[in-house]
Amino acid sequence: MRQMHAVSSSDNVTGAVLYVERGCVHCHGPDGSGSGRGPDLSDVGRHRSKAQLERQIREGGKGMPRFGDTLQTDAIESLAEWLTTKRHPETRPRRSRSRPKSAEEY
């Protein structure tokens, strides 16, 4: 069972500001939907815990540089907390799993 985290609006603002100010946008895109350099984060909170996100930010890996030497612990925690709220892909259109209709079906 996944533990839910209470996130205050100030945590959300701090995390969102850090995302921009610390350059996360360069690899993950301004809206978090990913780029050629970094993966989509729009629903990362559904797949990763706060602890996992903190470790990824601090230690890096899988193509991501480590930020443990450049970000303070509270900044890493705020950023990870904000990322846990990313649970739904809001910026990407939903893909249909069905086949497209043929001209005869219209």
C-alpha positions in Angstrom: 0.0 0.0 0.0 1.4 3.4 -1.0 1.7 6.0 1.8 0.1 9.3 1.0 2.0 12.5 1.8 0.4 15.7 2.9 1.7 18.5 0.8 1.2 22.1 1.8 0.8 24.8 -0.8 4.2 26.3 0.2 5.9 22.9 -0.4 4.3 22.9 -3.9 5.4 26.4 -4.7 8.9 25.7 -3.4 9.2 22.5 -5.4 7.8 24.1 -8.6 10.2 27.1 -8.2 13.2 24.7 -7.6 12.2 22.7 -10.7 12.7 25.8 -12.8 15.5 27.5 -11.0 17.7 24.4 -10.7 17.4 23.6 -14.3 15.2 20.5 -14.3 13.3 22.1 -17.2 16.3 21.7 -19.4 16.0 17.9 -19.4 12.4 17.2 -18.3 10.7 20.1 -20.1 8.9 23.2 -18.7 5.7 21.2 -18.1 7.5 18.0 -17.0 6.4 16.1 -20.0 9.9 15.0 -20.9 12.3 15.8 -23.7 15.0 14.1 -25.7 17.3 14.4 -22.6 15.0 13.4 -19.7 11.9 11.3 -19.1 8.3 12.4 -18.6 7.6 13.3 -15.0 3.9 14.2 -15.4 2.8 11.1 -13.5 6.0 10.2 -11.6 4.2 10.4 -8.3 2.1 7.4 -9.3 5.3 5.3 -9.8 7.9 6.6 -7.3 7.8 7.3 -3.6 9.2 10.5 -2.1 12.2 8.5 -0.8 12.9 7.1 -4.3 12.7 10.5 -5.8 15.0 12.0 -3.2 17.6 9.3 -3.9 17.4 9.8 -7.6 17.9 13.5 -7.3 20.7 13.1 -4.7 22.6 10.3 -6.4 21.5 10.5 -10.0 21.8 7.5 -12.3 20.3 6.3 -15.5 21.5 9.3 -17.4 20.6 11.8 -14.7 23.4 13.7 -13.0 23.7 13.7 -9.2 22.5 16.8 -7.4 23.5 15.8 -3.9 26.5 18.0 -4.0 24.8 21.1 -5.3 21.3 21.0 -3.6 20.8 21.2 0.1 18.8 18.4 1.8 15.7 20.6 2.3 15.7 21.6 -1.4 15.9 17.9 -2.4 13.0 17.1 -0.1 10.9 19.9 -1.4 11.5 19.0 -5.0 10.7 15.3 -4.3 7.6 16.2 -2.3 6.4 18.3 -5.3 7.1 15.5 -7.7 5.0 13.1 -5.7 2.0 15.3 -6.5 2.5 14.6 -10.2 0.0 11.7 -10.6 -1.8 12.4 -13.9 -0.5 13.2 -17.3 -2.3 16.6 -17.8 -0.4 17.8 -20.8 -0.4 14.8 -23.0 -3.5 13.8 -25.1 -4.9 10.4 -24.2 -4.2 7.8 -26.7 -7.0 5.6 -28.0 -6.4 1.9 -27.7 -8.9 1.1 -30.3 -8.2 1.2 -34.0 -9.3 4.2 -36.1 -12.6 4.0 -37.8 -12.7 3.3 -41.5 -14.6 5.6 -43.9 -17.4 3.1 -44.0 -18.0 3.3 -40.3 -18.7 7.0 -40.3 
